[in-house]
Amino acid sequence: MANATLNYEDYPAIGDVLIASFTRDQPEFVVYYKTMDAAYIAEFANAINAVRETASVLAKTEERKGVTRQLYNLADEINRKLLFLIDYSEDSGLETATLSAIRTKLTKRNIEGAIKDLRNILPYLQSKQSQLEEGDMPDGFLDYFPPLLPQMEAWNAEQISILSTRKALVEANAALFENAYSYISKISNRGKKIFKKTIRKDDYTISKLLTKIRTEAKARKNIKSEDQ
C-alpha cells in the first residue's frame, strides 16, 4: 500500500536518492539482511525505472492542476458575492433558499451543480433588478455573474479531464507502482533500523527526503522563472 504522503510522481526522485544511499551503505545492509546485495540494488533500480516515464506524465498533470486553484479561487469569490446578494434579496422580500443552496454547493466544490443553479436563478433575479437596486444592492451588481460562468465551466471541464487522465494512468500502472513502493518501503524501514542512532537515518526517512526533494524542486523552478 502506498504512503499517504508520497505521491506517485515522487517515486523516481525518492527512489534515486534511496538507491544512492543504499549503494553507499550496502556493506552495512548485508550484515543484517544478507539478500539485500548488489543484485537487490539492480532490482530496485529496475523497479524505479519501470515507473519513471509514467511518473513524469503524472507530474505534468499535477502541474496543470493549477487550474483547480484558479477554479476554486473564483468559486470562493462568487460565494462571497452571493453572501451579499442573499442580504439584498432578503431585504427585497425575494426567495433566498436557492442562493443559499448555491453557496453550499460552491463550498463543497460541487461546481457543476452550482453553475447550473446560478444560470437558472439569474433570469429571475434580473427580472427583479429594479426592485433590488431600490434597496442596498449597488447598481449593476448582477452584471458581475454572467461573464464568469463560461470561465468556471471551462476550468471545471479541464479539471475533470486532468483527474480522469491521472486516474487512468494510475490504474493502468498500478502493479508497477506497487512494486516500486515495496522496494522504497523496505529499504526505508530497514535503513532507519540499521542507522537508528546516526545522522544517516535521515537518508532513509521518507518525510525528510520529500521535504528536501520538494524544496530543491521549488528552488529550481524559481531560478528558471527568474531566467525567463
Beta strands, then each sheet from edge to edge (+ up, - down):
end
